[in-house]
Structures are given as C-alpha cells and as structure tokens.
C-alpha cells in the first residue's frame, strides 16, 4: 500500500490523493523561490529578507536551502504562530538577484528552496535603489500551488521614456525536474533580450533545464543613453511560458512604472499556472495622490476572444486574443476605491499598488474570486518593516457581504471589523460596496503594526502593502483558487514508509468538503474500484495496492 504519492485533477474543485500530504495554496510545506533580476544604479537591490510565518501554535522546523550550494549551507530554524523568522539574505547581487547582464543563460546556483515540517507562509521583502533606498519589492510564495506547465507573464507597462537606463522587466523560471523543456512564445520579434545587442528576430524560443536550474528572460527599457527597441517597454506582458514538466515562475519589473511620468519602483510577484486563474476579479485601490495611473490594473488573456467587462457594464471594454492585455486606468476605480472586472474566459490579472505618486508603486498578481478561497491568513509577520527599516503597514481585504471578519495586530487581538474603535492608530475603511458585484465588499486597514492575522467566516482575499518614502511593496497572502489543504491520517511503518493492512485512512479536514469518493486499485483485477462513498475514513486492505480519495466542494453550497 503506497503512502507517498498524490494526484491532482485539472478541475480546480476536485482533487485526488494517493496518500501523501498535499498542501496547496500559499500556506505550504514546500516553497520554491526562483531568482529575481535588476540592472544596477538606482534599481540595485540592497537589504533582502525572507519572512516565514505559520498559524501553528507549536514550533515548526524550517530549512532554507540556497539552490546550487552545498547542503551544509542550509539554514535551519523554528517558527510558531507568535514567533516568525526573519532571515537576512545577501545584499546586492547574491543568491536571490541576478544582474541583467548575466541573464539569458542557464543558471545553476540562484534562488532558494524552503521546506518545513508543517505549513508556513514564505515571503521575500527587500529594499533597492542604492544609498537612497528609494525602491522596494516584495512577493509571497504560492507554495506548491506555484507549480504549473503554462503561464502568462506580467509587469509594469512603462508608457513613457524612462528617467535612466535602469528600467527592466523580466520573467524567471525554475525547473523542479530534470529534462524540462520550456518554450517562451507570443513574443514580439523586435524585442531585444538581455544581454543581446540585437533583436530576437523570432516570436518564440525554447530552452532545456534540469532540476533546480533557472533561466531569466529580461528586457531593458530604451532611454537616450542606452537605446533599445520601443517594444521592450511592455514586451513581456502576455508572453506565454510553457513547459513539459512543472516549473515555478516569478515575473515583474525592477525598475518600472505604470504611470505617465518618470517615477519608478520595483514590482515583482510569483504567479500560478493557467489552471488556477479565473474570470472575475475585484481590485482594491492603494493610496494614490497627485493623479491617476499608479494603481492601473492589467488583464492578460490566455484564450482568444476574451471579452473584458468593467464595473458591471454589459458592454465589453475590449476583446482580447491570447497574449494581449488591457490596461485599465486608475480612473475606473469607483468612489468606493475598488474596481470589478469580469472576463468571458480565464485571464491573468495584475495591479499596480501605490502610496502617493507613481514613484511609490508595487505590483500584485491578483487572485480571482472563487468559493474555494476560504483560508484565513495567520499571519503577515512584522508588516511595518523591511528588515530594520520602518514602513507604514496596510492590508486590503475582499470578502462576501455576509462574512464575519476579525483581525489581530500588535495592538488589537481578535477585533471584529464591525468594532467602532481600534487601538494603536489602526483605521478601517469599509465595508465598501462593489459596483457590478453586490455579493462582495472591500476593506482597507491602515496603521497596522507587528504580526497581522485576519480571519473570515467565508471567502478571504487579503493583500498587504507597506511604504517608506518613495518605496512601496506588497503582495497577496490569500485568495488563489486551489484545492484546500488535505492531510491523510494513516498508520505508517517508518521502516518502509508504507501503509499496513487495516490502517485507518482519513481526511484531517473533512469539514472542508461536501462529498467524498474513495477508490482503491485492485491488485488482481488491475483496475480502480469504488471502496467508499460519503465517508471521511476507510480501513485499508491488502486487496488494493494504492488508494485515492476524491473530495468535492460545491460552490452552490458555500
């Protein structure tokens, strides 16, 4: 009886396991961190940190392994719900960052693998820009949900000539298995990929990676001192990334901008595959001032003939083919500081997030609405800092109208969003209705400090962002529509790693699901057979060599 494999169905609401531990979503036991890239000058990365947190009340052992380095270089620590781990990485171009001049080639020694004994959140935060620290970036790992075989890239649109030659947009891929063939396509043949001095001359190219090898495609934006093709400004947005085996992808810009002036910042995130995107999105505006553009949204089509509808309008604002994108201007946010977008086919969604002007921008990869997005966020660690530098901490929340929501931070413990007052200078804006989607509301919390936890009785889509001077960063901690966390409780012989006959096989969080179907693979008949319906536990038998359980969530019941 095998106890170590799992199988994941393509339907996002149905999954199956062959008795292992499956942790989908951003809360996960395994996190892959592909490398990032930047040019230098006022985009050069400075202090870099990995933030690891967990909802567990007991200590969780976490191992950070720098990819391509000796096993002895791994760093081990423990975290709990009250004690996150802030691990300082190398400054400048080290294990995390690759100079743009060294991209466009296979890399064997960049990025990180994080493994934990129980589920953890893993996030990267960093400052950039040289001595002034005028830029910042952040992203939250998507855990095992990051694994996929087809993606579409995003980044800042860079609509005007930059202030200098340090604007860069990139897509970084990390292979998780040997002999992985990766194809980049839907590219403009005029783009110039670093470090080449000539245009690509093709709309696609293919590379081959082995396990833990990475490859970065990077485009520098043209300026007077170092001219590049104009197509480089947004030439990676919508690019298709396909692979024969599971890969993990980081995308973004460092530096870049959504705005119509020469302000700049870093905006990076880890994305998920096309099997985990959707058709409906709600964006929450940051804290822009002095004009629009800073919080623009980007919709990238994955399928031809994708209609895009804004704020409940019955007429499509655009019809996109695969790889095309629509940039939705900041002016489309309603007076409630939110924006509703519906697409006729599955699409990727990105958002500029700002504090102040367009020099204060981060970038979010935005999750679609889904009834499976019910995980609490416990917790966002040390929200008001990057390393030792103080930042203003914010949280945005999208939830259903009927949901009960409570939060905690350094000065508030399990306080409901309906409370008339909060401690420590925390301010809540909301609930704010959403034009075009009456079943949802949005909130924005400011003045947060310490470790921030948010709990919802229903769906929860939570992002954080923070700001210091001209630097803004942030990312989503929840909301991606993946199968819920499932653990199989079984008696396992530690000497052989197999289930024994008469083991009790069960689902640890059975209440998450509406129905179950157990199946076993018959040794003699060599076929899958139903062995249990509607029950959360079964007793294993030697008649079957392996089992899986199929759990179904009915959105109509949520």
Legacy VTK file of the C-alpha trace (Angstrom):
# vtk DataFile Version 3.0
C-alpha trace
ASCII
DATASET POLYDATA
POINTS 558 float
0.000 0.000 0.000
1.718 3.158 -1.207
1.544 6.184 1.060
3.759 8.697 -0.651
2.116 9.842 -3.892
-0.629 12.228 -4.863
-2.608 13.022 -7.953
-4.236 16.367 -8.739
-7.182 16.622 -11.149
-7.463 19.500 -13.628
-10.862 20.542 -12.243
-9.973 23.144 -9.584
-12.804 22.000 -7.326
-11.967 18.278 -7.384
-8.713 16.734 -6.252
-7.386 13.274 -5.535
-4.606 11.904 -3.368
-2.577 8.718 -3.272
-1.903 9.046 0.437
0.615 11.725 0.984
0.411 15.219 2.337
-0.882 17.778 -0.116
-0.654 21.452 0.821
-1.932 23.662 -1.940
-2.060 27.432 -1.700
0.339 29.923 -0.224
0.365 28.095 3.095
2.583 25.117 2.247
5.377 22.835 3.449
7.407 23.482 0.297
8.243 26.828 -1.330
10.281 27.494 -4.456
11.963 30.888 -4.840
13.286 31.493 -8.374
15.855 34.302 -8.685
14.970 37.916 -9.488
16.855 40.392 -11.682
17.750 44.096 -11.783
20.138 46.357 -13.648
22.035 48.484 -11.128
22.227 52.154 -10.251
19.008 53.239 -8.570
17.497 49.793 -9.129
20.292 47.836 -7.447
18.959 45.545 -4.686
20.056 46.437 -1.175
18.912 44.653 2.003
16.942 41.462 1.302
14.944 39.334 3.747
12.887 36.171 3.826
9.839 36.303 6.122
8.493 32.947 7.287
5.360 32.616 9.435
2.860 29.929 10.395
-0.525 29.593 12.100
0.821 26.671 14.163
0.751 27.057 17.935
3.679 24.629 18.232
7.172 25.045 16.851
7.690 24.270 13.156
11.132 23.414 11.806
12.058 25.281 8.615
15.036 24.676 6.330
16.211 27.263 3.803
18.444 25.684 1.160
20.272 28.021 -1.245
19.948 26.360 -4.644
23.195 25.116 -6.137
25.076 25.441 -2.852
26.360 22.608 -0.617
23.783 21.020 1.665
25.878 22.229 4.578
24.966 25.803 3.607
21.314 25.202 4.516
19.976 27.291 7.395
17.543 25.770 9.891
15.322 27.500 12.421
11.933 27.172 14.071
8.814 29.314 13.848
5.425 29.396 15.551
2.286 31.471 15.346
3.810 34.050 17.668
7.437 33.795 16.508
8.045 34.351 12.789
11.512 34.020 11.283
13.081 36.976 9.503
16.154 35.673 7.707
18.537 38.182 6.177
19.783 37.278 2.707
22.850 38.600 0.930
22.887 42.254 -0.096
23.067 43.328 -3.750
23.520 40.572 -6.361
23.819 37.388 -4.329
21.779 34.218 -4.066
18.453 35.946 -4.880
19.316 38.534 -7.552
20.975 38.033 -10.946
22.372 41.117 -12.737
20.576 41.743 -16.028
23.923 41.385 -17.788
24.033 37.734 -16.620
20.510 36.783 -17.705
19.588 34.956 -20.906
21.604 31.910 -19.845
21.072 28.832 -17.695
21.850 29.434 -14.023
22.575 26.607 -11.590
23.204 28.437 -8.310
20.488 31.040 -7.727
17.237 31.057 -5.771
16.059 29.101 -2.734
14.128 26.022 -1.705
12.224 26.263 1.592
10.963 23.127 3.353
9.060 22.971 6.636
7.719 20.285 8.961
4.296 21.969 8.888
2.678 24.588 6.666
4.263 28.038 6.517
3.956 31.266 4.591
7.157 32.364 2.860
7.655 35.914 1.595
10.502 37.963 0.172
10.873 41.670 1.022
13.740 43.899 0.024
14.897 47.477 -0.372
16.604 48.757 -3.516
17.929 51.873 -5.183
21.401 52.248 -3.737
22.100 54.709 -0.938
18.681 56.371 -1.084
16.718 53.114 -0.743
14.104 54.748 -2.970
12.724 51.413 -4.233
11.325 48.308 -2.593
9.859 44.996 -3.657
8.046 42.032 -2.159
6.249 38.851 -3.091
4.646 35.942 -1.260
5.455 32.430 -2.462
2.486 30.449 -3.730
3.833 27.212 -2.242
3.040 24.057 -4.200
0.292 25.986 -6.000
3.079 27.767 -7.912
3.835 24.577 -9.837
2.469 24.585 -13.362
3.152 23.971 -17.036
1.673 27.073 -18.690
1.825 30.731 -17.611
1.433 34.300 -18.911
3.876 36.983 -17.796
3.106 40.433 -16.386
4.919 43.573 -15.306
4.805 47.370 -15.385
3.760 48.878 -18.725
6.399 51.676 -18.792
4.349 54.032 -21.017
6.863 56.896 -21.181
10.591 57.247 -21.774
12.365 56.380 -18.508
14.471 58.683 -16.398
17.527 56.465 -16.820
18.712 53.129 -18.223
17.798 51.033 -15.179
14.235 50.020 -16.111
13.882 46.243 -16.531
11.067 43.725 -16.961
11.777 40.026 -16.506
10.349 36.510 -16.271
12.307 33.994 -14.197
11.636 30.247 -14.428
12.871 27.491 -12.116
12.712 23.807 -13.095
11.665 21.219 -10.494
12.558 18.135 -12.572
15.322 17.085 -14.934
14.905 17.329 -18.703
12.313 20.105 -18.621
11.723 21.770 -21.983
10.477 25.362 -21.679
9.148 27.458 -24.547
8.719 31.239 -24.444
6.255 32.352 -27.126
3.819 35.110 -28.132
6.822 37.437 -28.148
7.333 40.445 -30.406
10.173 39.618 -32.787
11.539 43.157 -32.339
12.288 42.852 -28.629
15.912 42.797 -27.503
16.558 40.247 -24.747
19.461 40.877 -22.379
22.368 40.700 -22.820
21.964 40.536 -26.607
22.707 43.649 -28.674
20.218 42.698 -31.404
16.517 41.984 -31.733
15.175 38.488 -31.091
14.064 38.082 -34.714
11.523 35.423 -33.737
8.299 35.139 -31.758
9.437 32.147 -29.681
12.414 30.186 -28.429
12.985 27.032 -26.360
15.437 26.082 -23.620
16.050 22.912 -21.589
16.585 22.912 -17.827
17.383 20.292 -15.246
16.106 20.261 -11.676
16.870 23.474 -9.737
18.260 25.235 -12.815
16.778 28.627 -13.679
16.587 30.959 -16.650
15.686 34.654 -16.756
14.331 36.493 -19.794
14.943 40.217 -19.238
14.127 43.320 -21.278
15.648 46.731 -20.573
13.533 49.742 -21.480
15.022 52.152 -24.002
16.395 55.515 -22.920
18.591 58.135 -24.556
21.882 56.828 -23.197
21.207 53.159 -23.983
18.590 52.808 -26.717
16.532 49.624 -27.041
13.531 48.728 -29.201
10.344 50.532 -28.131
8.704 47.103 -27.899
10.842 46.404 -24.837
8.672 48.698 -22.681
5.891 46.133 -22.313
7.252 43.342 -24.487
6.986 40.592 -21.873
3.422 41.282 -20.757
1.318 38.404 -22.061
4.290 36.269 -23.070
3.417 32.577 -22.925
5.635 30.253 -20.900
5.055 26.532 -21.467
6.932 23.555 -20.070
6.881 19.781 -20.349
7.206 19.402 -16.559
6.309 21.539 -13.561
8.135 24.851 -13.217
7.819 27.912 -10.952
7.707 31.447 -12.374
8.467 34.903 -10.959
7.688 37.988 -13.045
7.845 41.747 -12.715
9.776 44.949 -13.212
12.816 46.437 -11.471
12.627 49.366 -12.085
9.410 50.222 -13.879
6.197 52.232 -13.737
2.507 52.216 -14.597
2.420 55.996 -14.633
2.798 58.613 -17.307
5.846 60.227 -15.687
9.359 59.070 -14.918
8.771 57.817 -11.368
9.860 54.235 -10.810
9.864 51.379 -8.336
10.148 47.592 -8.161
7.064 45.438 -8.763
7.536 41.646 -8.650
5.436 38.599 -7.804
5.212 34.838 -8.104
2.410 33.663 -10.392
0.421 30.441 -10.868
-0.429 28.387 -13.936
-3.384 28.868 -16.260
-5.207 26.035 -14.476
-5.580 28.260 -11.389
-6.699 31.604 -12.859
-10.303 32.736 -13.330
-12.878 35.062 -14.844
-13.787 37.540 -12.087
-11.615 39.942 -10.099
-12.006 42.729 -7.549
-9.169 45.259 -7.183
-8.749 47.499 -4.134
-7.068 50.842 -4.713
-3.950 51.736 -2.723
-3.267 55.245 -1.500
-2.546 57.242 -4.693
-2.237 61.012 -4.789
-1.467 63.630 -7.390
-3.060 61.868 -10.353
-4.114 58.538 -11.785
-2.236 55.659 -13.442
-0.448 54.483 -10.334
-2.983 51.753 -9.489
-3.762 50.642 -13.017
-4.952 47.076 -13.479
-3.769 44.734 -16.235
-5.851 41.899 -17.668
-3.945 39.359 -19.780
-5.943 36.971 -21.951
-4.994 33.304 -22.023
-7.551 32.416 -24.717
-8.594 34.106 -27.965
-11.859 36.071 -27.923
-11.742 37.131 -24.259
-14.238 39.927 -23.530
-13.451 42.245 -20.608
-16.275 43.935 -18.667
-15.643 46.679 -16.088
-17.802 47.591 -13.065
-20.849 45.656 -14.213
-21.032 47.254 -17.634
-22.908 44.995 -20.069
-20.734 46.181 -22.953
-17.203 44.804 -23.162
-14.443 47.391 -22.833
-12.196 45.237 -25.001
-11.967 41.852 -26.687
-8.529 40.283 -26.357
-6.765 37.416 -28.043
-4.353 35.154 -26.173
-1.306 37.127 -25.044
-2.935 40.529 -25.491
-3.563 42.737 -22.481
-5.856 45.549 -21.409
-4.523 48.221 -19.066
-7.420 49.603 -17.029
-6.818 53.159 -15.932
-6.870 54.146 -12.291
-9.786 56.464 -13.110
-12.046 53.392 -13.409
-11.946 52.838 -9.655
-15.251 53.885 -8.134
-15.706 56.344 -5.273
-15.506 53.261 -3.017
-11.905 52.777 -4.162
-12.496 49.407 -5.772
-12.794 48.008 -9.274
-14.713 44.984 -10.549
-13.581 43.133 -13.683
-15.256 40.175 -15.331
-13.853 38.311 -18.322
-15.586 35.842 -20.609
-12.639 33.434 -20.427
-9.910 32.690 -17.907
-7.419 35.552 -17.628
-4.436 36.744 -15.617
-4.778 39.884 -13.507
-2.065 42.245 -12.233
-2.331 45.536 -10.358
-0.073 48.462 -9.638
-0.395 49.373 -5.962
0.705 52.788 -4.778
1.214 55.111 -1.863
1.493 58.676 -3.089
2.673 59.203 -6.670
3.996 56.922 -9.358
7.403 56.734 -7.709
5.669 54.670 -4.984
4.493 51.542 -6.749
4.413 47.845 -6.120
2.759 45.187 -8.249
0.292 42.476 -7.246
-0.588 39.280 -9.026
-4.320 39.293 -8.200
-6.356 36.151 -7.374
-9.761 35.502 -8.973
-12.961 35.169 -6.973
-13.643 31.542 -6.050
-15.654 29.757 -3.370
-12.555 27.663 -2.560
-10.647 30.719 -1.281
-11.600 30.258 2.356
-8.238 30.085 4.132
-7.528 32.550 6.943
-4.274 34.499 6.958
-2.357 33.829 10.161
-0.086 35.689 9.859
1.580 38.515 7.917
4.723 38.965 10.029
6.157 42.328 11.014
4.029 44.180 8.489
5.510 47.602 9.229
9.096 46.851 8.293
11.550 45.566 5.768
14.392 44.327 7.912
15.123 47.101 10.367
13.609 49.875 8.232
10.216 51.202 9.361
7.367 51.116 6.808
3.690 52.093 7.016
1.638 48.868 7.020
-1.646 48.342 5.127
-3.966 45.413 4.453
-6.675 45.206 1.789
-9.462 42.658 2.077
-12.115 41.410 -0.316
-14.887 39.344 1.289
-18.517 38.429 0.879
-21.131 40.765 2.308
-22.306 38.228 4.887
-18.844 37.251 6.151
-17.737 37.932 9.715
-14.140 39.167 9.824
-11.811 39.694 12.764
-8.180 40.732 12.893
-5.236 40.976 15.233
-2.055 43.007 15.192
0.388 44.289 17.800
-2.270 46.473 19.454
-5.509 44.588 18.688
-6.489 40.983 19.443
-9.374 39.307 17.598
-11.215 42.560 16.983
-14.181 42.418 14.629
-14.314 44.652 11.569
-17.622 45.941 12.956
-15.925 47.341 16.074
-16.419 51.121 16.443
-12.835 51.722 17.586
-9.391 50.157 17.252
-6.204 50.538 19.267
-2.775 51.705 18.174
-3.920 54.132 15.494
-5.427 51.441 13.242
-8.021 52.831 10.820
-10.557 50.721 8.899
-12.159 51.905 5.668
-15.126 49.748 4.726
-17.203 47.805 4.140
-17.326 49.343 0.665
-19.789 48.026 -1.875
-18.558 46.840 -5.263
-20.238 48.166 -8.396
-21.087 45.190 -10.584
-20.784 42.581 -7.819
-23.263 43.129 -4.958
-22.250 39.946 -3.119
-18.828 41.293 -2.150
-17.398 44.220 -0.200
-13.883 45.596 0.256
-11.941 46.884 3.257
-8.653 48.659 3.827
-6.799 48.684 7.147
-4.030 51.213 7.806
-1.763 51.942 10.761
-1.036 48.246 11.349
1.989 47.061 13.286
3.558 43.740 14.255
2.150 40.387 13.134
-1.215 40.759 11.389
-3.805 37.966 11.270
-7.195 38.119 9.557
-9.919 35.504 9.967
-13.091 35.246 7.881
-16.192 33.088 8.159
-16.180 32.765 4.355
-14.006 33.717 1.414
-10.937 35.841 2.064
-8.703 37.690 -0.408
-6.011 39.535 1.513
-3.041 41.560 0.368
-0.552 43.634 2.303
1.437 46.620 1.189
3.840 48.894 3.004
5.546 52.217 2.291
8.595 54.219 3.286
9.445 57.456 1.445
9.354 56.671 -2.280
9.419 52.888 -1.773
6.285 50.717 -1.840
5.948 46.932 -1.886
3.390 44.221 -1.197
1.668 41.021 -2.308
-1.348 38.768 -1.708
-1.273 36.315 1.181
-4.503 34.523 0.228
-7.121 34.123 -2.430
-5.872 31.750 -5.099
-8.488 29.115 -6.038
-6.657 25.920 -5.249
-7.832 22.694 -3.658
-7.904 23.081 0.138
-5.234 21.667 2.401
-5.766 17.953 2.942
-3.804 15.663 5.197
-4.168 11.914 5.286
-4.067 10.405 8.760
-2.705 6.872 8.477
-0.605 4.441 10.491
2.696 4.189 8.632
5.533 1.739 9.136
8.516 4.145 9.454
10.950 1.439 8.339
9.388 1.054 4.894
7.211 4.148 4.522
4.153 2.095 3.533
0.661 1.763 4.919
-0.090 -1.540 6.595
-3.257 -3.556 6.179
-6.080 -2.396 8.469
-4.651 1.129 8.645
-7.306 3.786 9.151
-7.076 6.225 6.272
-8.820 9.535 6.785
-9.088 13.198 5.847
-7.864 15.599 8.504
-10.135 18.495 7.471
-13.203 16.638 6.246
-15.473 19.587 7.062
-13.959 21.468 4.128
-15.745 19.223 1.618
-19.310 18.440 0.599
-18.784 14.875 -0.609
-16.154 12.119 -0.851
-15.401 9.149 -3.064
-12.675 6.660 -2.119
-11.143 4.377 -4.720
-8.636 1.545 -4.488
-6.511 -0.067 -7.174
-7.331 -3.796 -7.165
-4.156 -5.915 -7.292
-5.693 -8.838 -9.213
-8.171 -7.020 -11.452
-5.689 -4.179 -12.118
-8.347 -1.501 -12.085
-9.641 1.313 -9.868
-12.739 0.378 -7.852
-15.051 2.337 -5.552
-14.314 1.415 -1.931
-16.170 4.110 -0.007
-18.731 6.841 -0.682
-19.627 9.780 1.543
-17.326 8.785 4.401
-14.213 10.584 5.599
-12.342 7.438 6.720
-11.856 3.897 5.424
-9.901 0.837 6.523
-7.079 -0.201 4.178
-6.898 -3.720 2.770
-4.174 -5.764 1.100
-6.573 -6.372 -1.788
-5.703 -2.892 -3.052
-2.185 -1.671 -3.830
-2.973 2.023 -3.580
-5.844 4.349 -2.818
-7.033 7.802 -3.580
-9.807 9.936 -2.190
-11.756 12.416 -4.262
-13.139 15.368 -2.327
-15.628 17.735 -3.932
-16.601 21.260 -2.976
-19.919 22.506 -4.301
-19.746 26.260 -4.799
-23.525 26.420 -4.631
-23.323 25.275 -1.015
-20.768 27.882 0.053
LINES 1 559
558 0 1 2 3 4 5 6 7 8 9 10 11 12 13 14 15 16 17 18 19 20 21 22 23 24 25 26 27 28 29 30 31 32 33 34 35 36 37 38 39 40 41 42 43 44 45 46 47 48 49 50 51 52 53 54 55 56 57 58 59 60 61 62 63 64 65 66 67 68 69 70 71 72 73 74 75 76 77 78 79 80 81 82 83 84 85 86 87 88 89 90 91 92 93 94 95 96 97 98 99 100 101 102 103 104 105 106 107 108 109 110 111 112 113 114 115 116 117 118 119 120 121 122 123 124 125 126 127 128 129 130 131 132 133 134 135 136 137 138 139 140 141 142 143 144 145 146 147 148 149 150 151 152 153 154 155 156 157 158 159 160 161 162 163 164 165 166 167 168 169 170 171 172 173 174 175 176 177 178 179 180 181 182 183 184 185 186 187 188 189 190 191 192 193 194 195 196 197 198 199 200 201 202 203 204 205 206 207 208 209 210 211 212 213 214 215 216 217 218 219 220 221 222 223 224 225 226 227 228 229 230 231 232 233 234 235 236 237 238 239 240 241 242 243 244 245 246 247 248 249 250 251 252 253 254 255 256 257 258 259 260 261 262 263 264 265 266 267 268 269 270 271 272 273 274 275 276 277 278 279 280 281 282 283 284 285 286 287 288 289 290 291 292 293 294 295 296 297 298 299 300 301 302 303 304 305 306 307 308 309 310 311 312 313 314 315 316 317 318 319 320 321 322 323 324 325 326 327 328 329 330 331 332 333 334 335 336 337 338 339 340 341 342 343 344 345 346 347 348 349 350 351 352 353 354 355 356 357 358 359 360 361 362 363 364 365 366 367 368 369 370 371 372 373 374 375 376 377 378 379 380 381 382 383 384 385 386 387 388 389 390 391 392 393 394 395 396 397 398 399 400 401 402 403 404 405 406 407 408 409 410 411 412 413 414 415 416 417 418 419 420 421 422 423 424 425 426 427 428 429 430 431 432 433 434 435 436 437 438 439 440 441 442 443 444 445 446 447 448 449 450 451 452 453 454 455 456 457 458 459 460 461 462 463 464 465 466 467 468 469 470 471 472 473 474 475 476 477 478 479 480 481 482 483 484 485 486 487 488 489 490 491 492 493 494 495 496 497 498 499 500 501 502 503 504 505 506 507 508 509 510 511 512 513 514 515 516 517 518 519 520 521 522 523 524 525 526 527 528 529 530 531 532 533 534 535 536 537 538 539 540 541 542 543 544 545 546 547 548 549 550 551 552 553 554 555 556 557
